[in-house]
């Protein structure tokens, strides 16, 4: 069972909670009729036991048994540490 778990790669968009991060995963999808390539995003709450992840980090998450009401993923590895420069400017 452990080898069959889903794994996703995404960016950390929030680390304000204790032992929890919000990871945004982007994927490309082609429109079934018009063929245009669309960018789809989805947010996942992931468990971060050591509070090691920071905003902007690229992380790999793996599915797990439910840890809370909305948490079903665990941070497996920090692929690369990032900066907050990739986030859009707010209020300007």
N, C-alpha and C positions, 0 to 999 in steps of 0.2 A: 504493500500500500504506500510506503514512504516514497518509492521511486516513481509513483504515478501521480504525484501531486502537481498541480498547476504552478507555474512560475511566471512572474511578470516583472518587467523592468520599467521603472518610472521615477519621477522627480518628487522629492519631499517638498510639499507646499505649506505644511504647518507642523511645528514641533512644540506647540504651547502646552500640550497635555503631558501628564506624567506617564512615561513608558508607552506612549502612543504617538504615532505620526500619521499624517494624512499624505498619501502617495497618489499623485496624478499620473495616470497611464494614458498615453496617446496611441491611437492606431489609425491606419488609413483604410478606408472602405470605399469601394467603387459603387456609385449609384446604379441600381439594377436596370433602369430604363435609359437614363441619359449618359451613363458612363463617366460622369465627372467624379474625380477623386475627392472624397470628403475626409476631413480630419475629425475624428471622434475622440472625446476625452471622458474618462471616468475616474472617480475618486474612490480610494480604498483606505480604510482605517487599518493600520498595521501595528503590531506589537513590537516595541523596541525596548528590550529588557534593560540594556545599559544606558539608555538615553544618549546614544552615541550619534544619532542622525541629527543633522542641522538642515535648515532650509536651503534648497538648491542642490543637495546631494542626489546623485543618481544611485538608486538602490534596487536590489533584486528582492522581491517578496515571494513567499511560498504560502499556499493555502494550508490551513490547519483546522482543527476542531474549533467550535465557537469558544471565544475567550470572554466575550461580553455581548451585549445586544447587537452591536454593529461591527465588532472586530472578529474577522475570520481569517486574517492573514498575519504572517510573522516576517519581520525583516530578516532575510537570510544573510545578505552581504551588502556592504557599501561598495558599489562598483567604482565610483569616483566622487571625491569631495568637490562640491561646487560652491559658487558664490551666489549672492542674491541678485546679481546683475541681470539674470535671465527673466526675472519677474517684471511685469509692466509697471511703469511709474504710476503712482496713485496720486490724484489731486493736482496734476500738472497738465 
